[in-house]
Amino acid sequence: MSVLVVGLSHKSAPVATLERAAVGGDTLGKLLRDVAHLPDIAETFVISTCNRVEVYAEVGRFHGGVNGVCELLAQYSGIPAGELTGSLYVHYEDRAVQHLLAVASGLDSMVVGEDQILGQVRTALRVAGDHGTLGRSLRDLGRLALRTGKRARAETGIDRLGISLVSVGIELAVSRLGVDPSAGVSSGAVSPISPNGPSLLSGRNILVVGAGAMSGLAVATAARSGAARVVVANRTRPRAERLAAGVGGGVADFADLPHAIAEADLVISCTGAGSPVITEPKVRAALAKRAASRPLVLLDLAMPRDVDPAAAALPGVSAIGLDELRGSGGDAVGDDEIAAVRAIVEEEFAAYGSAVRAAQVTPTVVALRAKAATVVDAELVRLAGRLSEHGVSGHALEEIAQTVRRVVDKLLHAPTVRVKELASSPGGEEYAAALRVLFDLDPRAVEAVTRAELESLNATDQEASQ
């Protein structure tokens, strides 16, 4: 079995394609089950965000796995396979593992270093586990990715500014809101958002539409950036109230968005509605209630889009979408930090490769021990028959048998531990092959080794080393 990833991201596909390919909720569960039922796939998880849709799978055959996943992505997105293929990328085995580690570390994000992706990877693994499509192999790989991502953030400065799509979007929005004397930020100026930095939103009223994880980040970032007032609107009012209460904000009636929009300088929308919630008629109605000279910025962080493109064409309205955020904020992370993160990725990948190669030799070691045990048992039976003729007691026979088994275990301990160590290096499979030849091990016996036998081997090794 090998790791395969088939996906598309902000680097390979336009936002319109990503919108159609994005999956969530019950649809995501159905996709997971359909992928898992493909004949060449043993287990799977899917990362689906506003920036990417990636299917990770443990596959028995490369071409069968790729073809099956591509067909399902085309089916679920409604995009003809021939059209979708141009936006897809495929990584296999080592490259698939390296890609996941880079994704979790923030190196492959639209805004390099953003910290939401780590939680999104964690959620993808949890959802796959809930739907029964995650096995031991991908679960271990997922844990490796999470550990790598945590190391990248703890040991480097890649996220030192708390960069996210929200913060970068707000920076762009500030440049379009014009001069704000109380904040001292002029039109076109973009300053980092941080607790110690300038209050970019000082004097501004912010409306956040939605109450999910991204909305929570938007509310917190707006409050931290000095917004005069933060208001939350959501179809489920109690969720909006809980979110707003955390920053002392207010709640707007979702059914009367035009009124809430009319009072806002910046609207940040990130719902999972699947179709525009901020429509042209609603924005037009809002504009009728405010001064014509007062700019309105709509920051759309949803996938699919929340803001109707026609609304952005209205006078005095400026819209910022994911297309415009592509590549934004990349300069905030220096080359040194990126190099440091890549070094961590390479280190974790090397350790993973060593562990995988060591695991590949383990069935051979188990088969060798099983063959040795069979030989020992046969010889003890023969010896017991001879010694019983000379009146040797049962207790003595037990002591002899235990001693013989311990001698064999100790003799096998050093070479089997050593072959596992050697197997962790490139080309290590040759040592396992040599072991099979030297001890004339039946290949079928090696293939038949179960997971329970692998776990038992570790206990045996510990006993023999004492």
C-alpha positions, 0 to 999 in steps of 0.5 A: 500500500502507498499514499496517494493525494489527488487535489486542486488548490488556489495554486492550480485552479481558479476560485470558480473551480474551487467553489464548485469542487468544495465539499462539506457536511453530509456531502463530505461524508458521502465523498469519503465513503465513496472513495473508501469503497473504491476497489484500490483504496483501503482508507482515506481522508479529505481536506476541503477548505476555501483554498483546497480540496485534496483527497488522501488515500492509501492505495494498492494500485496507483492508476486505479486509485487516481482514476477512481478519485478523479472520477468522484471529484468530477462527479461531486463537483459537477465539472466534466472530467476533461475540464477538471483534470487541468486543475488537478495535481497528483502526488504519490508515495514520498511526494504525497507525504512531503506535500501533506507536511508542507500543507500542515506547516503553512508553506502551501497556503494562499497566505504563507504561514497562516495558522488555520490550516493546522486546525483544518487538517485536524478536522479532516482527520476527525471527520474521516475517523467519524465516518470510519474511513481512516485507518492506522496508516493515514492516522499515523501520517496525519499525526505526523503532519500535525506534529510537523505543523506544530513544530514549524510554528513553535520553532520558527517565526512563520506565524509570528504575526498571526497571519490569516486570510482574515487579517490580510483581508482586513489590511486590504480593506483598510486601504480602501476605507480612506483616511481615518484621523482617529487611527492615523491610517491613510488610504493605501497604507497597510500595516501589520495587525498585532496587539502592539500595532496601530488600530487599523479599524479604529472608529470603524463599524464591522459586520461579521456575517456567519458564526463558524470558525472563520467568523470567530477569527474575524470577530476576534481580529476586528476587535483586536484591531480596534474596531469601534463596534463589532456586530454579528449576523447569523441565521441561528441567533444564539450562535451569533450572540455567543460569538458577539458576547466574547468581544462585547459586540452586538447582534443583527437580525439576519433577516434584515441584513440591509439595515446591518450593512447600512451601519457598517464600514466593513462587512466580513462574510464567511458563511457556508450557505453555498450561494450568495447571502449578500445580494445586489438588492440587499446592498442597494437597499443598504446604500439608500440608507447611508451617505453617498460619500461613505465607502463600503467594503465587502470582504468575502472569505466564503467558499462558495462566495457569499457576495453577489458579484453584481453587488460589487459593481454598485457605486461606493462599494468595493469587494475583496474576494479570495481571488484578490487575496492570492499571494497577499501577505507573502512578504510578511514571512521572511526567507529565513523562516521559510527555509527553517520550516522546510528544514523541519519538514525534511527532518520529519519526512526523513524520520517517517521514511526511516520508520516506514522502511524499518516496519517493512522488515518487521514481517521478515523478523516475525517470520524468522522468529516463528520458524525458530520457535517451530524448530525449537518446539520440535526438538524439545518434543524429541528431547522430552521423549528421550529424557523421559526414558531416563526418569527425568521429571516434568519440572526438569523438562520445563526448565530445559525447555525454558533455557533452550527458548531463552538461548534461541531468543538471545541469539536471534535478538542481536541480528534481528534488532540490527537488521531493523536498524539497517532497514531504516536506511535507504536500500535497507530492504536488501538486508531483509531479503538477505535474511529471508535467503539465509534462513530459507524463509517462506515468502508466504509466511512473511506475507501472512504476518498479522498486526498482533504478531508485529506487536508481540515481536516488540515485547519479545525483543524487550525480554531478550534484551534484559 
